[in-house]
Amino acid sequence: MKANLEVLPRSLQAVVALALLALLAFPLVGSEFYAGMVVQMMILGIFAMSLDLLLGVTGLVSLGHAVYFGLAGYALAFLTPADAGASLWWTLPAAMAASALAALVIGFFVVRTRGIYFIMVTMAFAQMVFFLFFDNKALGGSDGIYVNFKPGAVVFDLEHKLVFYYFTLALLVLVYAFLRRLLFSPFGRVLAGIRINEHRMRAMGYGTFGYKLAAFTLAGALAGLAGYLWGARTGFVNPELMGFQMSAHAIMMVILGGMGNFAGAIAGAFAFEYLLLVFKDLPTVGAVNLGKHWQLWMGLFIVLVVVFAPRGLIGLVERFIHRKDGRRE
């Protein structure tokens, strides 16, 4: 019942360790602008891992996962006073709890469905929440809400960009370690079993509804963590954070990195954001502005990855390392 690349080979473990060292050293050698970009990538890495718990581990394809991402950002905005920053130590749990509660309520209905119906119902709920905020001026409307101050933490100052960078990195590592541990727990084993054959798991006596609902709620809470960090970093939230496009981006990140592997989800988030910048900066050739059509190039790239590297970038790296080792032998 192992998810794709669930057990990382030593070669990939070394790659992950080197990536962590690079992230630790980056703000010391890179510019402030690029450090800010890396912070955004790390936040999206947490978001992608939360979706991978559903998509890659449990086999639930959600097209509305961005709802929980956006809700936590709005929770931070509503909880932050106009003249000072709110305390990190209660606004972060409150924002994650709001996202988890929304996931629990929505999940209670959508987890009862399967296949295409599950996909469509998650998207329908997401659209309802999106337009609830989009059309309601009391909730900020289409213009969104500003978060004028980063949360206060007493022991460290999140207004300092370097502190915020390492705080985000610490949360990225903690979420990764937590989900990896969860993957090998009895709960994680059941989720993997549900992905492979839910009927068999029910026949063995497992209440699959409860397990799927728990996974759906946990994934919502972790997406909320990412949304909270996004709101704190950008100082602004709007309904687009809950939109279909944000959910689709998260799915592409997971597919790009490799489903069922949380290191792949992080790699996919970094690669997706980097490619986004590359494709948007493409030059104009003749009368055609290549950068304007970045969605086309991104779509083609995702198709190529799915066709030629179905296990994603992390699987591609593993295959490259194995070939290199084979040649040496």
C-alpha positions, 0 to 999 in steps of 0.5 A: 500500500505504498504511495508513489516514491513513498520510501525515499532512496538514499540518493534522493535523501541526499538531494533533499538534505542539500536542498534544505542546506541551500534554503538555509544559506540562500538569504545570506547570499541571495538578494532580498527580492529573490529571498522574498520569491523563495518565501512565496515558493515555500508557502506554496510548498506547504499548500501543495503538500496539504493537497498531496495528502488528499490527491497522492495519498488518499486518492481524492481529487479536490478542485476546491482546495484553495477555499481553505487557503483563502479562508485562513488569509481572511481570518488573519485579516479580520483578526488583525486590528487596524492599528497593530499586529495581532498575536501570532500565537492565537491568530495562527491556530484560530485561522487554521481552525477556521479552515479545518472547520470549513473543511470538516463541514464541506467534507461531511457532504463531499466525502460521501461522493466518489469519482467525478461527483467528488470532483464536481462537488468540491468545485461547486462548494469552492465556487459558492464560498468564492462568490460569498466573499466576492459579492459581499462588501462586508467581507471585503468584496472583489477588492479584498482586504489589507493586512496592515501589520504582520502578526506579532510573536514577542520572541521574534519580529516577523516584520523583519524579512529574514526572520519571516524567511526562517520562520516559514522555512521552519514551518515547511520542514515541520509540515514535511516531517509531520506528514512523512510520519503520518504516512507511516502511521496506522492512519496513513496506512489506511489512507493509502489502502483507501486510495488503492482499493476502498471496497477492500478496506471497508470489507476489512472493517475500516470506516472509510468515511471517517478516515477520508473526512479526517484526511480532508479536514487535516488537509484543510487545516494545513492549507490554512497554515499556508494561507495564513503565511501568504496573507502575512507575507503579502499584506493583502487577501482577496477572493482570487485566493479561493478561486478555481485557478488557485486550486488548479495551480496546486494540482499542477504543482503536485503533478509536476513534483510527483504525486504521493511524495511530499518532497515532490510536492515541495519540488513541484511548487518551486518548479511551478513558480520558477517556470511561471516567471520564466514563461511570463518573461518570454520575449516578443517574437515578431507580432507574437508576445510569447510571455502573454501566453504563459498559460499555453507554455505551462500547459504544454510543459505539464503535458510533457511531464505527465507523458515522459515523467509520470512520477514527476520531477522527483521521479525523474531525478531518481531515474537520472541518479540510478542511471548514473550509478548504473553506468559507474558500475 
